[in-house]
């Protein structure tokens, strides 16, 4: 795709996932991005390595996932000369991204006022944990715990379970991208930059969407129900096929349910009062699941999924990442870059076409 942000300069002074992923997004869109790291204490994710990764490598797969198309500079902001270099970068930058701990900006002497005095057109995008005035150290796991996600995620037997990616960081990054893009648009009219911040906590709670409304409107406190949906059935139930694959259905309407039953040869379920309407299916979902299990078990995964896809019923196979990246569609989203002599790979952060 074209590079719509060519000519935009970004200083990435952030670490871990949320901030660096925002900078990578701008880099993919053509911006010139410089990542600032402390000479002795670089981004901690450089060392977040799997047991199978080389101990001697200067980076990790984790680091690579959210650092792409960046130049790198080592600066100690406590050092007077390095701070001068930093302000030189700021003087010609369009965007600065940080996730400093509470009080660090003042400690380094890079408060918003000083940065904007140096460059009035600068857009400052900041990630914090619980709000600009809160000094708690925040990691995605703790936000998942304290925003309700872990209480809902898992099964009755498993206990609370975190999501397998740092989803709160990912959501906060998306919010900051939106804010920065809006600020770039506003700057075209005003000629002025601004400072904005996104907290992981706000991003987490705002991502509760329907689960929040279920509580706020119906006083429903979600319990751990695995992959099941509290408002729809069958949705998330797992089924084994004759070829030992695991598949699942997302039956979002009565029309979906009728087509599913017809394909499985269970038309009698369509008129059964326990299952004929969605709300009734939610109430009787366990019994419905039991009735569908043997019907699916007679079929191969491909036969069921192909037939359902032809009639526009959402259904899919549970895939591991080897399965996922065996497809050309997933491979088309992989981006490669050599960093410090290491071939790195990650998924694109720009998927609009």
C-alpha positions in Angstrom: 0.0 0.0 0.0 1.0 3.6 -0.3 2.8 5.5 2.5 0.2 8.1 3.7 2.3 9.2 6.6 5.6 9.6 4.7 7.3 12.7 6.1 5.9 12.3 9.6 8.6 11.9 12.2 7.9 9.8 15.4 10.0 9.5 18.5 9.2 6.3 20.3 10.4 6.6 23.9 8.1 3.8 25.1 8.8 0.2 26.1 7.0 -3.2 26.4 3.9 -3.5 24.1 1.3 -0.8 23.9 3.5 2.2 23.1 5.9 0.5 20.8 3.0 -1.1 18.8 1.6 2.4 18.2 5.0 3.6 16.8 5.1 0.5 14.6 1.7 1.3 13.3 2.9 4.7 12.2 6.1 3.2 10.8 4.1 0.8 8.6 2.2 3.8 7.3 5.4 5.4 6.2 6.4 7.5 9.1 10.1 7.9 10.1 10.3 6.4 13.6 13.2 6.5 16.0 13.1 4.3 19.1 14.9 5.7 22.1 16.4 3.2 24.5 18.5 3.6 27.6 22.1 2.4 26.8 22.3 0.1 29.8 18.6 -0.7 30.3 17.0 -1.0 26.9 13.5 -2.1 26.3 12.9 -5.0 28.8 11.1 -7.1 26.2 14.5 -7.6 24.4 15.0 -10.3 27.1 11.5 -11.7 27.2 12.7 -14.9 25.4 11.2 -18.3 25.0 13.5 -21.2 26.3 14.2 -22.1 22.6 15.5 -18.6 21.7 19.2 -17.8 21.7 20.5 -16.3 24.9 23.0 -14.3 22.9 20.5 -12.7 20.6 20.1 -8.9 21.1 16.4 -9.2 20.8 13.5 -11.6 21.3 10.5 -12.7 19.3 8.3 -10.7 21.7 10.3 -7.5 21.1 10.2 -8.1 17.4 6.4 -8.4 17.4 5.9 -4.7 18.1 9.1 -3.1 16.8 9.3 -2.7 13.0 10.8 -0.3 10.6 12.4 1.8 13.4 15.8 3.4 13.7 17.4 3.0 17.2 19.1 5.5 19.4 20.7 4.9 22.9 20.1 7.9 25.2 20.2 8.3 28.9 17.8 11.1 29.7 19.5 11.7 33.0 22.6 12.6 31.1 22.7 16.3 30.2 24.3 15.8 26.7 21.9 12.9 25.9 19.0 15.1 27.0 20.2 17.8 24.6 20.2 15.2 21.8 16.7 14.1 22.8 15.4 17.7 22.5 17.1 18.0 19.1 15.0 15.0 18.1 11.9 16.7 19.5 12.5 19.9 17.7 11.9 18.2 14.3 9.4 15.5 15.5 5.7 15.4 14.8 4.8 12.7 17.4 6.3 11.6 20.7 5.2 8.3 22.3 6.0 7.5 25.9 4.9 5.3 28.8 7.0 6.8 31.6 6.1 6.0 35.2 4.4 8.7 37.2 6.9 11.4 38.0 9.5 10.3 35.4 8.8 13.1 33.0 9.5 15.7 35.7 12.5 13.8 36.9 14.0 13.9 33.3 12.9 17.5 32.7 10.7 16.6 29.8 7.3 17.7 31.0 4.7 18.6 28.4 5.2 22.3 28.8 8.9 22.0 28.0 8.4 19.7 25.0 5.7 22.0 23.5 7.9 25.0 24.1 10.6 23.3 22.1 8.1 22.3 19.4 4.6 23.8 19.5 3.4 21.4 16.8 4.4 18.3 18.7 1.8 15.7 19.5 2.5 13.8 22.7 0.9 10.4 23.1 1.2 8.8 26.5 0.3 5.4 27.9 -0.2 5.0 31.7 -1.6 2.4 33.9 -4.4 3.8 36.0 -4.5 7.5 35.1 -2.0 10.3 34.8 -1.9 11.0 38.6 -1.8 7.3 39.7 1.7 6.0 40.5 0.8 2.2 40.4 3.0 0.1 38.2 0.7 -1.6 35.7 1.2 -4.7 33.6 -1.4 -6.3 31.4 -2.0 -9.2 33.7 -2.9 -7.0 36.6 -5.3 -5.0 34.5 -7.0 -8.2 33.2 -7.4 -9.2 36.9 -8.7 -5.8 38.1 -11.0 -5.0 35.2 -13.1 -8.1 35.3 -11.7 -10.0 32.4 -10.1 -12.8 34.4 -13.2 -13.3 36.5 -15.1 -14.1 33.3 -12.4 -16.0 31.4 -11.9 -19.7 31.9 -14.2 -22.5 32.9 -15.9 -23.2 36.3 -13.2 -25.8 36.9 -10.2 -23.7 35.8 -10.6 -20.7 38.0 -9.8 -17.2 36.6 -7.6 -17.3 33.4 -5.8 -14.4 31.7 -6.1 -14.0 27.9 -3.2 -15.5 26.0 -2.2 -12.1 24.5 -1.8 -8.8 26.3 -5.2 -7.7 25.1 -5.4 -4.7 27.4 -2.2 -3.3 26.0 -3.5 -3.9 22.5 -6.7 -2.1 23.1 -4.9 0.8 24.8 -2.7 1.1 21.8 -5.6 1.3 19.5 -7.2 4.1 21.5 -3.9 6.0 21.4 -3.6 5.6 17.7 -7.1 7.0 17.2 -6.2 10.0 19.5 -3.0 10.7 17.7 -4.6 10.5 14.3 -7.3 12.9 15.4 -4.7 15.3 16.8 -2.8 15.2 13.4 -6.1 16.1 11.7 -6.8 18.9 14.1 -3.2 20.2 13.7 -3.9 20.8 10.0 -6.5 23.4 11.1 -4.9 24.9 14.2 -1.2 24.5 13.6 -0.8 23.4 17.2 0.2 20.2 18.8 -1.2 18.7 22.0 -0.7 16.2 24.7 -3.0 13.2 25.3 -2.9 10.1 27.4 -4.6 6.7 27.5 -4.7 4.6 30.6 -4.7 0.8 30.5 -7.5 0.8 33.0 -9.8 3.0 30.9 -9.0 0.9 27.8 -9.8 -2.3 29.7 -13.1 -1.2 31.2 -14.2 0.4 27.9 -13.6 -3.0 26.2 -16.1 -4.8 28.4 -18.9 -3.7 26.0 -21.8 -6.1 26.1 -20.7 -7.7 29.4 -20.7 -4.3 31.0 -24.2 -3.6 29.7 -25.4 -7.0 30.9 -24.4 -6.0 34.4 -25.4 -2.3 34.2 -28.8 -3.0 32.7 -29.7 -6.5 34.0 -27.5 -6.8 37.1 -25.9 -9.9 35.6 -22.4 -10.7 36.9 -20.8 -12.9 34.3 -19.4 -16.2 35.5 -16.7 -18.4 33.9 -18.4 -20.3 31.1 -15.5 -21.1 28.9 -16.1 -20.2 25.3 -19.9 -20.0 25.7 -21.7 -16.7 25.1 -24.1 -15.5 27.8 -26.6 -14.2 25.3 -26.6 -16.7 22.4 -26.8 -20.4 22.0 -25.3 -22.6 20.6 -22.3 -20.3 20.6 -18.9 -21.6 21.6 -19.9 -25.1 22.4 -17.2 -27.6 21.2 -17.9 -30.6 19.0 -15.6 -33.5 18.0 -15.9 -34.7 14.4 -15.3 -38.2 13.0 -11.8 -37.2 11.9 -10.9 -36.0 15.4 -11.1 -32.2 14.7 -12.8 -29.8 17.0 -15.3 -27.4 15.6 -17.6 -24.7 17.0 -20.7 -22.8 15.9 -21.7 -19.2 16.3 -25.5 -19.4 15.9 -26.6 -15.8 16.1 -30.1 -16.1 14.8 -33.1 -18.4 14.5 -32.3 -18.6 10.8 -28.8 -19.9 11.6 -30.2 -22.5 14.0 -32.8 -23.8 11.5 -30.1 -24.2 8.8 -27.8 -25.9 11.3 -30.5 -28.4 12.3 -31.4 -29.0 8.7 -27.8 -29.8 7.7 -27.4 -32.1 10.7 -30.6 -33.9 10.0 -32.3 -32.8 13.2 -35.3 -30.8 11.9 -37.3 -31.8 14.9 -35.2 -29.5 17.1 -36.4 -26.5 15.1 -40.0 -26.8 16.4 -39.0 -28.0 19.9 -40.1 -25.2 22.3 -36.9 -25.6 24.3 -34.8 -24.6 21.3 -37.1 -22.7 18.8 -36.1 -19.3 20.1 -32.7 -18.0 21.1 -33.6 -17.1 24.7 -34.9 -20.6 25.2 -31.8 -22.1 23.7 -29.7 -20.1 26.2 -31.7 -21.6 29.1 -31.5 -25.1 27.7 -28.1 -24.9 26.1 -26.7 -28.0 27.9 -29.5 -30.3 26.7 -29.2 -28.8 23.2 -25.4 -29.4 23.2 -25.9 -33.1 24.2 -28.4 -33.6 21.3 -26.0 -32.0 18.8 -22.8 -33.9 19.9 -23.6 -37.3 18.3 -24.9 -35.6 15.1 -21.6 -33.8 14.6 -19.6 -36.8 15.6 -20.8 -38.7 12.5 -19.4 -36.1 10.1 -15.9 -35.0 9.1 -15.0 -31.4 9.9 -14.8 -30.4 6.2 -18.2 -31.9 5.4 -19.9 -29.9 8.2 -18.0 -26.7 7.7 -18.3 -26.6 3.9 -22.0 -27.3 4.0 -22.6 -24.6 6.7 -20.5 -22.0 4.9 -22.6 -22.5 1.8 -25.7 -21.5 3.7 -23.9 -18.7 5.6 -23.9 -20.3 9.0 -20.9 -19.2 11.1 -18.8 -22.2 12.0 -15.1 -22.9 12.3 -12.4 -25.4 13.2 -10.2 -24.8 16.3 -6.8 -24.3 14.9 -3.4 -23.9 16.5 -0.9 -21.4 15.2 0.8 -24.0 12.9 -2.6 -24.4 11.3 -3.2 -20.7 11.1 0.0 -19.8 9.4 -0.2 -22.7 6.9 -2.7 -20.5 5.0 -1.7 -18.0 2.4 -4.2 -15.5 3.9 -2.4 -15.5 7.2 1.1 -15.5 5.6 0.1 -12.4 3.6 0.0 -10.5 6.9 3.5 -11.4 8.0 6.1 -8.7 7.8 9.9 -9.4 7.9 12.8 -7.2 8.9 16.5 -7.8 9.8 17.3 -6.1 13.1 20.8 -6.2 14.5 21.6 -9.1 12.1 18.5 -11.1 13.2 15.7 -11.9 10.8 12.5 -11.0 12.6 8.9 -11.6 11.8 5.6 -10.1 13.0 2.0 -9.6 12.0 1.2 -6.3 10.3 -0.4 -3.7 12.4 -2.2 -2.2 9.4 -4.9 -4.4 8.0 -7.3 -1.9 6.4 -7.2 -2.1 2.6 
